[in-house]
Amino acid sequence: MRVLLVQPEYYTQYPPLGLLKLSTFYRRSGCEVRFVRGRHILLDFYPDEVDITSLFTWAWKPVWECVQFYKALYPKAKVRLGGIYTSLLPHHAKQSGADEIFVGTGNDLDEVVPDYDLVPKWKANILFTTRGCIRKCAFCAVPAIEPQKTARKTLKDLIDPKLKKLILWDNNFFGSPNWREILAEIRELELTVDFNQGIDARLVFEEVAERLEGIKVNPIRMAYDSFSNGMRRAMERAIRLLSDAGFRRRKIVVYVLYNFTDSPEDFFFRVRDLLNWGVAAYPMRYEPLDSLEKNVYVAPNWTQGELEMVADARRVIGYGGAFPPYEGLIRKFNRAQDFVDAMELRPKKRSDTFDEVDLGSELIEMGRDHEFPTGSLVPTTA
């Protein structure tokens, strides 16, 4: 059988993990496999099956375009559609014209090493050591897509030894009962690890920090979603413990959810906390799980104008979409009386201004030693 694997032309900085695993699975079964991004005519390849993946729900249009293109190009081929969008909005995905809709994750594929030969420029292992999450956050897609929790005891059998970087897409790594064993393997294999979905600050205690010490983690990601459930105290403790373990605070990136149940003032206070604790604050705008268009939803406690103020501030006084803890920005937030004052790009009084030259020099310095995310969190399933 000949299989064509397709990643639509939506934005992502990561390869399609699900398709890479399918490639390994199909090739083990004796199938001939090709991989393309977007819509392409392959003159020397006529597939029996076309498998198309998807990402965020608001990126559905390029997915539909691929379904319709390949159904017209290969009318005898079976077109299958899967991925995040398909799992969250299966009824909408069925209208694309695909012959089959796949919902959820293929748990059997979690035991398959991805076929990284399909993406020769890619230089990192990507995998899950767990599925599901111990939390049930209302803004998250994980409970819907991964309702069952599983945890691997080892990752060695899923590592390509040629790749020395590891990207973990676990939704909550330290919520696993086997996190100690997995960390020991990461240390033994001398891997640089990116806990891509973030570390749960509520689970960072002395033992976690001690076991992380000496492991190359770049960057450290956490999330400060609200003040509820003692989150502020947990976040401050986690930053202190990680700092004591030798991790530079400027290497810590903390996602700050907004446009959900919070208010602009709540968001302002959380960003100010993070800057004063010496870490970078990365605003993350909430999108409903069934959103078909990005940046349209406005939460009850927010206005469109306030959301635009955050976006403008990220572009003008931020770096890579984040607010890094450089002195000029810390002063600006500490002097601000409220959200509007903090996001204001043109101070009303001369005495309120911040030193733009100072900010510029610190931006350059931050760029030298920091890796900021370039977009939204990576999808938590593949």
BALOBA-1460 file (C-alpha; in Angstrom, 3 decimals):
// residues 382
<rec num="1" residu="m" x="0.000" y="0.000" z="0.000"/>
<rec num="2" residu="r" x="1.140" y="3.542" z="-0.758"/>
<rec num="3" residu="v" x="0.404" y="6.212" z="1.857"/>
<rec num="4" residu="l" x="0.729" y="9.985" z="1.559"/>
<rec num="5" residu="l" x="1.142" y="11.868" z="4.858"/>
<rec num="6" residu="v" x="0.113" y="15.534" z="4.757"/>
<rec num="7" residu="q" x="0.724" y="18.429" z="7.130"/>
<rec num="8" residu="p" x="-1.432" y="21.420" z="6.060"/>
<rec num="9" residu="e" x="0.169" y="24.846" z="5.717"/>
<rec num="10" residu="y" x="-0.762" y="26.310" z="9.090"/>
<rec num="11" residu="y" x="1.924" y="27.905" z="11.266"/>
<rec num="12" residu="t" x="3.879" y="25.653" z="13.585"/>
<rec num="13" residu="q" x="7.551" y="25.439" z="14.486"/>
<rec num="14" residu="y" x="7.341" y="21.705" z="15.202"/>
<rec num="15" residu="p" x="7.070" y="18.649" z="12.934"/>
<rec num="16" residu="p" x="3.833" y="16.618" z="12.958"/>
<rec num="17" residu="l" x="4.625" y="13.985" z="15.582"/>
<rec num="18" residu="g" x="1.574" y="11.868" z="14.803"/>
<rec num="19" residu="l" x="2.476" y="11.625" z="11.125"/>
<rec num="20" residu="l" x="6.103" y="10.770" z="11.929"/>
<rec num="21" residu="k" x="4.891" y="7.884" z="14.079"/>
<rec num="22" residu="l" x="2.458" y="6.752" z="11.385"/>
<rec num="23" residu="s" x="5.342" y="6.701" z="8.920"/>
<rec num="24" residu="t" x="7.273" y="4.273" z="11.129"/>
<rec num="25" residu="f" x="4.152" y="2.141" z="11.600"/>
<rec num="26" residu="y" x="3.348" y="1.986" z="7.888"/>
<rec num="27" residu="r" x="6.929" y="1.265" z="6.824"/>
<rec num="28" residu="r" x="7.158" y="-1.590" z="9.294"/>
<rec num="29" residu="s" x="4.085" y="-2.995" z="7.563"/>
<rec num="30" residu="g" x="5.770" y="-2.793" z="4.169"/>
<rec num="31" residu="c" x="3.996" y="0.320" z="2.910"/>
<rec num="32" residu="e" x="5.560" y="2.953" z="0.688"/>
<rec num="33" residu="v" x="5.318" y="6.352" z="2.417"/>
<rec num="34" residu="r" x="5.689" y="9.936" z="1.249"/>
<rec num="35" residu="f" x="5.368" y="13.132" z="3.315"/>
<rec num="36" residu="v" x="4.450" y="16.631" z="2.095"/>
<rec num="37" residu="r" x="3.515" y="19.945" z="3.629"/>
<rec num="38" residu="g" x="0.512" y="21.599" z="2.002"/>
<rec num="39" residu="r" x="-0.833" y="20.808" z="-1.469"/>
<rec num="40" residu="h" x="1.535" y="19.140" z="-3.924"/>
<rec num="41" residu="i" x="1.181" y="17.101" z="-7.091"/>
<rec num="42" residu="l" x="3.476" y="14.065" z="-6.963"/>
<rec num="43" residu="l" x="3.945" y="12.877" z="-10.535"/>
<rec num="44" residu="d" x="5.551" y="9.582" z="-9.589"/>
<rec num="45" residu="f" x="3.377" y="8.621" z="-6.619"/>
<rec num="46" residu="y" x="-0.297" y="7.634" z="-6.578"/>
<rec num="47" residu="p" x="-1.393" y="6.867" z="-3.009"/>
<rec num="48" residu="d" x="-4.006" y="4.373" z="-1.870"/>
<rec num="49" residu="e" x="-4.497" y="6.416" z="1.311"/>
<rec num="50" residu="v" x="-3.950" y="10.065" z="2.269"/>
<rec num="51" residu="d" x="-3.599" y="10.841" z="5.993"/>
<rec num="52" residu="i" x="-3.969" y="14.522" z="6.893"/>
<rec num="53" residu="t" x="-3.255" y="15.954" z="10.336"/>
<rec num="54" residu="s" x="-4.631" y="19.112" z="11.985"/>
<rec num="55" residu="l" x="-3.674" y="21.572" z="14.706"/>
<rec num="56" residu="f" x="-5.672" y="24.294" z="16.476"/>
<rec num="57" residu="t" x="-9.369" y="24.588" z="15.736"/>
<rec num="58" residu="w" x="-8.963" y="28.087" z="14.263"/>
<rec num="59" residu="a" x="-6.507" y="26.663" z="11.707"/>
<rec num="60" residu="w" x="-9.220" y="24.557" z="10.046"/>
<rec num="61" residu="k" x="-9.251" y="26.266" z="6.643"/>
<rec num="62" residu="p" x="-5.875" y="24.950" z="5.358"/>
<rec num="63" residu="v" x="-6.964" y="21.508" z="6.608"/>
<rec num="64" residu="w" x="-10.151" y="21.603" z="4.535"/>
<rec num="65" residu="e" x="-8.175" y="22.857" z="1.536"/>
<rec num="66" residu="c" x="-5.886" y="19.828" z="1.750"/>
<rec num="67" residu="v" x="-8.784" y="17.399" z="2.095"/>
<rec num="68" residu="q" x="-10.556" y="18.801" z="-0.956"/>
<rec num="69" residu="f" x="-7.328" y="19.070" z="-2.988"/>
<rec num="70" residu="y" x="-6.233" y="15.472" z="-2.438"/>
<rec num="71" residu="k" x="-9.709" y="14.015" z="-2.865"/>
<rec num="72" residu="a" x="-9.886" y="15.692" z="-6.275"/>
<rec num="73" residu="l" x="-6.312" y="14.748" z="-7.186"/>
<rec num="74" residu="y" x="-6.584" y="11.106" z="-6.073"/>
<rec num="75" residu="p" x="-10.287" y="10.172" z="-6.346"/>
<rec num="76" residu="k" x="-9.608" y="6.479" z="-5.670"/>
<rec num="77" residu="a" x="-7.599" y="7.114" z="-2.503"/>
<rec num="78" residu="k" x="-9.093" y="7.017" z="0.991"/>
<rec num="79" residu="v" x="-8.624" y="10.380" z="2.732"/>
<rec num="80" residu="r" x="-8.360" y="10.227" z="6.527"/>
<rec num="81" residu="l" x="-8.304" y="13.245" z="8.837"/>
<rec num="82" residu="g" x="-7.039" y="13.391" z="12.433"/>
<rec num="83" residu="g" x="-5.359" y="15.678" z="14.958"/>
<rec num="84" residu="i" x="-6.315" y="18.324" z="17.508"/>
<rec num="85" residu="y" x="-8.992" y="20.153" z="15.500"/>
<rec num="86" residu="t" x="-10.599" y="16.890" z="14.415"/>
<rec num="87" residu="s" x="-10.720" y="15.588" z="17.994"/>
<rec num="88" residu="l" x="-12.247" y="18.785" z="19.422"/>
<rec num="89" residu="l" x="-14.701" y="19.501" z="16.594"/>
<rec num="90" residu="p" x="-15.419" y="16.159" z="14.870"/>
<rec num="91" residu="h" x="-18.810" y="17.265" z="13.509"/>
<rec num="92" residu="h" x="-17.256" y="20.312" z="11.878"/>
<rec num="93" residu="a" x="-14.336" y="18.242" z="10.572"/>
<rec num="94" residu="k" x="-16.716" y="15.761" z="8.915"/>
<rec num="95" residu="q" x="-17.973" y="18.584" z="6.711"/>
<rec num="96" residu="s" x="-14.500" y="18.820" z="5.146"/>
<rec num="97" residu="g" x="-15.317" y="15.864" z="2.895"/>
<rec num="98" residu="a" x="-12.788" y="13.452" z="4.417"/>
<rec num="99" residu="d" x="-13.698" y="9.787" z="4.097"/>
<rec num="100" residu="e" x="-12.779" y="9.042" z="7.703"/>
<rec num="101" residu="i" x="-12.412" y="11.154" z="10.850"/>
<rec num="102" residu="f" x="-10.055" y="9.994" z="13.593"/>
<rec num="103" residu="v" x="-10.838" y="11.292" z="17.104"/>
<rec num="104" residu="g" x="-8.444" y="11.182" z="20.043"/>
<rec num="105" residu="t" x="-4.924" y="9.772" z="20.249"/>
<rec num="106" residu="g" x="-3.603" y="6.498" z="18.895"/>
<rec num="107" residu="n" x="-2.268" y="5.008" z="22.125"/>
<rec num="108" residu="d" x="-0.584" y="2.173" z="20.224"/>
<rec num="109" residu="l" x="1.507" y="4.787" z="18.409"/>
<rec num="110" residu="d" x="2.968" y="5.984" z="21.735"/>
<rec num="111" residu="e" x="5.226" y="2.911" z="21.564"/>
<rec num="112" residu="v" x="6.546" y="3.876" z="18.110"/>
<rec num="113" residu="v" x="9.743" y="5.860" z="17.481"/>
<rec num="114" residu="p" x="8.967" y="8.769" z="15.115"/>
<rec num="115" residu="d" x="10.406" y="8.641" z="11.604"/>
<rec num="116" residu="y" x="12.653" y="11.686" z="11.821"/>
<rec num="117" residu="d" x="14.026" y="10.938" z="8.351"/>
<rec num="118" residu="l" x="10.904" y="12.674" z="7.014"/>
<rec num="119" residu="v" x="12.153" y="15.955" z="8.499"/>
<rec num="120" residu="p" x="15.958" y="15.866" z="8.066"/>
<rec num="121" residu="k" x="16.454" y="19.442" z="9.294"/>
<rec num="122" residu="w" x="14.792" y="18.648" z="12.632"/>
<rec num="123" residu="k" x="17.311" y="18.021" z="15.443"/>
<rec num="124" residu="a" x="15.364" y="16.943" z="18.545"/>
<rec num="125" residu="n" x="13.490" y="13.974" z="19.971"/>
<rec num="126" residu="i" x="9.803" y="14.667" z="20.694"/>
<rec num="127" residu="l" x="7.741" y="12.369" z="22.859"/>
<rec num="128" residu="f" x="5.214" y="11.902" z="25.634"/>
<rec num="129" residu="t" x="6.110" y="10.016" z="28.799"/>
<rec num="130" residu="t" x="2.576" y="10.573" z="30.081"/>
<rec num="131" residu="r" x="-0.908" y="11.095" z="28.697"/>
<rec num="132" residu="g" x="-3.667" y="13.001" z="30.426"/>
<rec num="133" residu="c" x="-3.223" y="15.302" z="33.421"/>
<rec num="134" residu="i" x="-3.926" y="15.321" z="37.146"/>
<rec num="135" residu="r" x="-5.487" y="18.781" z="36.748"/>
<rec num="136" residu="k" x="-8.875" y="19.554" z="35.205"/>
<rec num="137" residu="c" x="-8.328" y="23.143" z="34.070"/>
<rec num="138" residu="a" x="-11.424" y="24.559" z="32.402"/>
<rec num="139" residu="f" x="-9.417" y="26.311" z="29.674"/>
<rec num="140" residu="c" x="-7.482" y="23.199" z="28.599"/>
<rec num="141" residu="a" x="-8.225" y="20.680" z="25.831"/>
<rec num="142" residu="v" x="-6.399" y="17.800" z="27.522"/>
<rec num="143" residu="p" x="-9.362" y="16.407" z="29.547"/>
<rec num="144" residu="a" x="-11.392" y="16.190" z="26.332"/>
<rec num="145" residu="i" x="-8.683" y="14.623" z="24.160"/>
<rec num="146" residu="e" x="-6.808" y="12.538" z="26.747"/>
<rec num="147" residu="p" x="-9.352" y="11.533" z="29.419"/>
<rec num="148" residu="q" x="-7.279" y="8.505" z="30.489"/>
<rec num="149" residu="k" x="-4.021" y="9.022" z="32.381"/>
<rec num="150" residu="t" x="-1.031" y="6.834" z="31.497"/>
<rec num="151" residu="a" x="2.641" y="7.023" z="32.491"/>
<rec num="152" residu="r" x="5.682" y="5.393" z="30.950"/>
<rec num="153" residu="k" x="8.413" y="3.950" z="33.178"/>
<rec num="154" residu="t" x="11.198" y="4.546" z="30.655"/>
<rec num="155" residu="l" x="11.905" y="6.698" z="27.599"/>
<rec num="156" residu="k" x="15.101" y="5.043" z="26.397"/>
<rec num="157" residu="d" x="13.289" y="2.918" z="23.812"/>
<rec num="158" residu="l" x="11.819" y="6.042" z="22.189"/>
<rec num="159" residu="i" x="15.032" y="8.074" z="21.922"/>
<rec num="160" residu="d" x="16.963" y="8.531" z="18.709"/>
<rec num="161" residu="p" x="20.572" y="8.504" z="20.017"/>
<rec num="162" residu="k" x="21.716" y="10.838" z="17.234"/>
<rec num="163" residu="l" x="19.523" y="13.619" z="18.648"/>
<rec num="164" residu="k" x="20.780" y="15.080" z="21.943"/>
<rec num="165" residu="k" x="17.849" y="17.421" z="22.566"/>
<rec num="166" residu="l" x="14.582" y="16.163" z="24.047"/>
<rec num="167" residu="i" x="11.233" y="17.960" z="23.822"/>
<rec num="168" residu="l" x="8.634" y="16.529" z="26.190"/>
<rec num="169" residu="w" x="5.008" y="17.204" z="25.330"/>
<rec num="170" residu="d" x="3.751" y="15.816" z="28.656"/>
<rec num="171" residu="n" x="0.861" y="17.875" z="29.937"/>
<rec num="172" residu="n" x="2.109" y="17.669" z="33.524"/>
<rec num="173" residu="f" x="5.425" y="15.833" z="33.773"/>
<rec num="174" residu="f" x="5.783" y="15.953" z="37.561"/>
<rec num="175" residu="g" x="2.240" y="14.637" z="37.966"/>
<rec num="176" residu="s" x="3.568" y="11.253" z="36.833"/>
<rec num="177" residu="p" x="4.408" y="8.604" z="39.460"/>
<rec num="178" residu="n" x="7.504" y="7.765" z="37.386"/>
<rec num="179" residu="w" x="9.055" y="11.229" z="37.037"/>
<rec num="180" residu="r" x="12.106" y="10.294" z="39.134"/>
<rec num="181" residu="e" x="12.990" y="7.348" z="36.886"/>
<rec num="182" residu="i" x="12.516" y="9.416" z="33.721"/>
<rec num="183" residu="l" x="14.677" y="12.258" z="35.057"/>
<rec num="184" residu="a" x="17.407" y="9.762" z="35.929"/>
<rec num="185" residu="e" x="17.390" y="8.519" z="32.324"/>
<rec num="186" residu="i" x="17.552" y="12.071" z="30.967"/>
<rec num="187" residu="r" x="20.595" y="12.687" z="33.158"/>
<rec num="188" residu="e" x="22.203" y="9.380" z="32.148"/>
<rec num="189" residu="l" x="21.688" y="10.080" z="28.420"/>
<rec num="190" residu="e" x="23.006" y="13.651" z="28.875"/>
<rec num="191" residu="l" x="20.023" y="15.125" z="27.060"/>
<rec num="192" residu="t" x="19.066" y="18.792" z="26.950"/>
<rec num="193" residu="v" x="15.380" y="18.811" z="27.811"/>
<rec num="194" residu="d" x="12.532" y="21.206" z="27.122"/>
<rec num="195" residu="f" x="9.436" y="20.558" z="29.255"/>
<rec num="196" residu="n" x="7.452" y="22.132" z="26.466"/>
<rec num="197" residu="q" x="4.029" y="22.248" z="28.100"/>
<rec num="198" residu="g" x="5.525" y="23.744" z="31.235"/>
<rec num="199" residu="i" x="6.303" y="22.587" z="34.760"/>
<rec num="200" residu="d" x="3.479" y="22.752" z="37.306"/>
<rec num="201" residu="a" x="4.776" y="25.187" z="39.937"/>
<rec num="202" residu="r" x="2.491" y="23.598" z="42.540"/>
<rec num="203" residu="l" x="4.555" y="20.405" z="42.237"/>
<rec num="204" residu="v" x="7.991" y="22.024" z="42.499"/>
<rec num="205" residu="f" x="9.260" y="21.218" z="45.984"/>
<rec num="206" residu="e" x="12.786" y="20.694" z="47.307"/>
<rec num="207" residu="e" x="13.134" y="17.178" z="45.880"/>
<rec num="208" residu="v" x="12.074" y="18.237" z="42.376"/>
<rec num="209" residu="a" x="14.556" y="21.127" z="42.353"/>
<rec num="210" residu="e" x="17.348" y="18.918" z="43.684"/>
<rec num="211" residu="r" x="16.755" y="16.225" z="41.053"/>
<rec num="212" residu="l" x="16.657" y="18.832" z="38.282"/>
<rec num="213" residu="e" x="19.958" y="20.352" z="39.396"/>
<rec num="214" residu="g" x="22.652" y="19.751" z="36.816"/>
<rec num="215" residu="i" x="20.237" y="18.694" z="34.058"/>
<rec num="216" residu="k" x="20.275" y="20.955" z="31.021"/>
<rec num="217" residu="v" x="16.780" y="22.452" z="30.869"/>
<rec num="218" residu="n" x="16.306" y="25.115" z="28.200"/>
<rec num="219" residu="p" x="14.161" y="26.998" z="28.791"/>
<rec num="220" residu="i" x="12.282" y="26.364" z="32.030"/>
<rec num="221" residu="r" x="8.593" y="27.014" z="31.393"/>
<rec num="222" residu="m" x="5.834" y="27.393" z="33.969"/>
<rec num="223" residu="a" x="2.361" y="28.965" z="34.041"/>
<rec num="224" residu="y" x="0.785" y="31.561" z="36.340"/>
<rec num="225" residu="d" x="-2.851" y="31.214" z="35.297"/>
<rec num="226" residu="s" x="-4.572" y="32.787" z="38.304"/>
<rec num="227" residu="f" x="-4.278" y="33.626" z="41.987"/>
<rec num="228" residu="s" x="-6.548" y="30.731" z="42.990"/>
<rec num="229" residu="n" x="-5.512" y="27.610" z="44.946"/>
<rec num="230" residu="g" x="-2.416" y="29.236" z="46.414"/>
<rec num="231" residu="m" x="-0.912" y="29.729" z="42.972"/>
<rec num="232" residu="r" x="0.981" y="32.907" z="43.882"/>
<rec num="233" residu="r" x="2.752" y="31.299" z="46.811"/>
<rec num="234" residu="a" x="3.524" y="28.165" z="44.750"/>
<rec num="235" residu="m" x="4.936" y="30.220" z="41.888"/>
<rec num="236" residu="e" x="7.205" y="32.274" z="44.140"/>
<rec num="237" residu="r" x="8.420" y="29.107" z="45.883"/>
<rec num="238" residu="a" x="9.102" y="27.300" z="42.589"/>
<rec num="239" residu="i" x="11.137" y="30.208" z="41.225"/>
<rec num="240" residu="r" x="13.176" y="30.431" z="44.431"/>
<rec num="241" residu="l" x="13.875" y="26.687" z="44.542"/>
<rec num="242" residu="l" x="14.861" y="26.508" z="40.877"/>
<rec num="243" residu="s" x="17.093" y="29.533" z="41.314"/>
<rec num="244" residu="d" x="18.744" y="27.915" z="44.344"/>
<rec num="245" residu="a" x="19.299" y="24.790" z="42.193"/>
<rec num="246" residu="g" x="21.376" y="26.837" z="39.774"/>
<rec num="247" residu="f" x="18.869" y="27.848" z="37.116"/>
<rec num="248" residu="r" x="19.152" y="31.490" z="36.073"/>
<rec num="249" residu="r" x="15.928" y="33.369" z="36.674"/>
<rec num="250" residu="r" x="16.232" y="35.046" z="33.297"/>
<rec num="251" residu="k" x="16.082" y="31.571" z="31.758"/>
<rec num="252" residu="i" x="12.648" y="30.975" z="33.298"/>
<rec num="253" residu="v" x="9.621" y="31.780" z="31.123"/>
<rec num="254" residu="v" x="6.202" y="31.907" z="32.794"/>
<rec num="255" residu="y" x="3.018" y="31.877" z="30.727"/>
<rec num="256" residu="v" x="0.365" y="34.314" z="31.964"/>
<rec num="257" residu="l" x="-3.160" y="33.370" z="30.894"/>
<rec num="258" residu="y" x="-5.511" y="36.273" z="30.204"/>
<rec num="259" residu="n" x="-8.914" y="36.877" z="28.616"/>
<rec num="260" residu="f" x="-10.427" y="33.938" z="30.531"/>
<rec num="261" residu="t" x="-12.116" y="34.458" z="33.923"/>
<rec num="262" residu="d" x="-9.492" y="37.004" z="34.998"/>
<rec num="263" residu="s" x="-9.593" y="40.778" z="34.666"/>
<rec num="264" residu="p" x="-7.034" y="43.242" z="33.265"/>
<rec num="265" residu="e" x="-6.043" y="44.212" z="36.808"/>
<rec num="266" residu="d" x="-5.553" y="40.566" z="37.774"/>
<rec num="267" residu="f" x="-3.330" y="40.105" z="34.689"/>
<rec num="268" residu="f" x="-1.321" y="43.236" z="35.550"/>
<rec num="269" residu="f" x="-0.642" y="42.045" z="39.104"/>
<rec num="270" residu="r" x="0.562" y="38.619" z="37.911"/>
<rec num="271" residu="v" x="2.916" y="40.117" z="35.324"/>
<rec num="272" residu="r" x="4.261" y="42.550" z="37.926"/>
<rec num="273" residu="d" x="4.866" y="39.672" z="40.349"/>
<rec num="274" residu="l" x="6.901" y="37.782" z="37.764"/>
<rec num="275" residu="l" x="9.019" y="40.760" z="36.779"/>
<rec num="276" residu="n" x="9.823" y="41.469" z="40.418"/>
<rec num="277" residu="w" x="10.749" y="37.813" z="40.911"/>
<rec num="278" residu="g" x="13.240" y="38.186" z="38.061"/>
<rec num="279" residu="v" x="11.635" y="35.918" z="35.434"/>
<rec num="280" residu="a" x="10.072" y="36.534" z="32.022"/>
<rec num="281" residu="a" x="6.289" y="36.880" z="31.722"/>
<rec num="282" residu="y" x="4.803" y="35.516" z="28.486"/>
<rec num="283" residu="p" x="1.140" y="36.566" z="27.994"/>
<rec num="284" residu="m" x="-1.101" y="33.790" z="26.638"/>
<rec num="285" residu="r" x="-4.466" y="34.918" z="25.291"/>
<rec num="286" residu="y" x="-7.271" y="32.447" z="25.981"/>
<rec num="287" residu="e" x="-9.108" y="30.971" z="23.021"/>
<rec num="288" residu="p" x="-12.286" y="28.874" z="23.438"/>
<rec num="289" residu="l" x="-11.762" y="25.207" z="22.586"/>
<rec num="290" residu="d" x="-14.295" y="25.446" z="19.749"/>
<rec num="291" residu="s" x="-13.014" y="28.705" z="18.268"/>
<rec num="292" residu="l" x="-12.988" y="28.749" z="14.456"/>
<rec num="293" residu="e" x="-11.264" y="32.129" z="14.260"/>
<rec num="294" residu="k" x="-8.327" y="33.318" z="16.315"/>
<rec num="295" residu="n" x="-8.325" y="36.489" z="18.457"/>
<rec num="296" residu="v" x="-12.047" y="37.098" z="18.126"/>
<rec num="297" residu="y" x="-13.259" y="35.975" z="21.553"/>
<rec num="298" residu="v" x="-13.431" y="38.716" z="24.195"/>
<rec num="299" residu="a" x="-14.048" y="37.523" z="27.767"/>
<rec num="300" residu="p" x="-16.718" y="39.235" z="29.928"/>
<rec num="301" residu="n" x="-14.143" y="41.029" z="32.102"/>
<rec num="302" residu="w" x="-12.165" y="42.337" z="29.127"/>
<rec num="303" residu="t" x="-12.733" y="44.740" z="26.245"/>
<rec num="304" residu="q" x="-11.306" y="44.626" z="22.741"/>
<rec num="305" residu="g" x="-9.342" y="47.790" z="23.491"/>
<rec num="306" residu="e" x="-7.708" y="46.248" z="26.568"/>
<rec num="307" residu="l" x="-6.725" y="43.135" z="24.610"/>
<rec num="308" residu="e" x="-5.164" y="45.341" z="21.934"/>
<rec num="309" residu="m" x="-3.189" y="47.165" z="24.635"/>
<rec num="310" residu="v" x="-1.598" y="43.880" z="25.689"/>
<rec num="311" residu="a" x="-0.755" y="42.992" z="22.081"/>
<rec num="312" residu="d" x="0.768" y="46.423" z="21.440"/>
<rec num="313" residu="a" x="2.804" y="46.339" z="24.654"/>
<rec num="314" residu="r" x="4.205" y="42.914" z="23.770"/>
<rec num="315" residu="r" x="5.387" y="44.255" z="20.426"/>
<rec num="316" residu="v" x="6.766" y="47.588" z="21.600"/>
<rec num="317" residu="i" x="8.224" y="47.045" z="25.081"/>
<rec num="318" residu="g" x="8.434" y="43.254" z="25.059"/>
<rec num="319" residu="y" x="10.939" y="40.876" z="23.523"/>
<rec num="320" residu="g" x="9.826" y="37.865" z="21.469"/>
<rec num="321" residu="g" x="6.289" y="38.393" z="22.743"/>
<rec num="322" residu="a" x="7.375" y="38.278" z="26.401"/>
<rec num="323" residu="f" x="8.000" y="40.869" z="29.101"/>
<rec num="324" residu="p" x="11.578" y="40.137" z="30.250"/>
<rec num="325" residu="p" x="12.730" y="41.251" z="33.722"/>
<rec num="326" residu="y" x="14.976" y="44.109" z="32.650"/>
<rec num="327" residu="e" x="15.237" y="47.001" z="35.030"/>
<rec num="328" residu="g" x="13.446" y="49.582" z="32.919"/>
<rec num="329" residu="l" x="10.369" y="47.404" z="32.509"/>
<rec num="330" residu="i" x="10.332" y="46.466" z="36.191"/>
<rec num="331" residu="r" x="10.394" y="50.161" z="37.095"/>
<rec num="332" residu="k" x="7.572" y="50.866" z="34.662"/>
<rec num="333" residu="f" x="5.313" y="48.172" z="36.145"/>
<rec num="334" residu="n" x="6.153" y="49.077" z="39.754"/>
<rec num="335" residu="r" x="5.329" y="52.733" z="39.123"/>
<rec num="336" residu="a" x="2.079" y="51.892" z="37.331"/>
<rec num="337" residu="q" x="-1.112" y="52.516" z="39.273"/>
<rec num="338" residu="d" x="-3.203" y="50.047" z="37.267"/>
<rec num="339" residu="f" x="-3.388" y="47.926" z="34.094"/>
<rec num="340" residu="v" x="-3.834" y="50.896" z="31.760"/>
<rec num="341" residu="d" x="-0.892" y="52.711" z="33.297"/>
<rec num="342" residu="a" x="1.326" y="49.624" z="32.940"/>
<rec num="343" residu="m" x="0.381" y="49.022" z="29.282"/>
<rec num="344" residu="e" x="0.557" y="52.701" z="28.310"/>
<rec num="345" residu="l" x="3.187" y="53.206" z="25.619"/>
<rec num="346" residu="r" x="3.208" y="57.018" z="25.760"/>
<rec num="347" residu="p" x="3.489" y="58.206" z="29.351"/>
<rec num="348" residu="k" x="1.331" y="61.238" z="30.135"/>
<rec num="349" residu="k" x="3.925" y="63.015" z="32.272"/>
<rec num="350" residu="r" x="7.632" y="63.417" z="31.740"/>
<rec num="351" residu="s" x="8.310" y="62.233" z="35.265"/>
<rec num="352" residu="d" x="6.534" y="58.942" z="34.527"/>
<rec num="353" residu="t" x="8.620" y="58.027" z="31.524"/>
<rec num="354" residu="f" x="11.023" y="55.103" z="31.466"/>
<rec num="355" residu="d" x="14.496" y="55.121" z="29.973"/>
<rec num="356" residu="e" x="14.009" y="53.780" z="26.424"/>
<rec num="357" residu="v" x="17.771" y="53.687" z="25.811"/>
<rec num="358" residu="d" x="18.164" y="51.569" z="28.931"/>
<rec num="359" residu="l" x="15.386" y="49.256" z="27.769"/>
<rec num="360" residu="g" x="16.978" y="48.880" z="24.350"/>
<rec num="361" residu="s" x="20.364" y="47.866" z="25.702"/>
<rec num="362" residu="e" x="18.764" y="45.356" z="28.049"/>
<rec num="363" residu="l" x="16.714" y="43.905" z="25.179"/>
<rec num="364" residu="i" x="19.924" y="43.202" z="23.305"/>
<rec num="365" residu="e" x="21.402" y="41.515" z="26.366"/>
<rec num="366" residu="m" x="18.259" y="39.406" z="26.851"/>
<rec num="367" residu="g" x="18.452" y="38.324" z="23.227"/>
<rec num="368" residu="r" x="21.932" y="36.937" z="23.788"/>
<rec num="369" residu="d" x="21.092" y="34.566" z="26.607"/>
<rec num="370" residu="h" x="17.392" y="33.795" z="26.394"/>
<rec num="371" residu="e" x="15.199" y="31.642" z="24.218"/>
<rec num="372" residu="f" x="11.664" y="32.966" z="24.184"/>
<rec num="373" residu="p" x="8.720" y="31.060" z="22.694"/>
<rec num="374" residu="t" x="7.650" y="32.261" z="19.263"/>
<rec num="375" residu="g" x="3.985" y="31.434" z="19.544"/>
<rec num="376" residu="s" x="1.325" y="29.616" z="21.499"/>
<rec num="377" residu="l" x="1.926" y="26.547" z="23.578"/>
<rec num="378" residu="v" x="2.469" y="23.454" z="21.519"/>
<rec num="379" residu="p" x="-0.634" y="21.269" z="21.148"/>
<rec num="380" residu="t" x="-0.691" y="18.731" z="23.920"/>
<rec num="381" residu="t" x="-1.582" y="15.722" z="21.776"/>
<rec num="382" residu="a" x="-0.262" y="14.200" z="18.585"/>
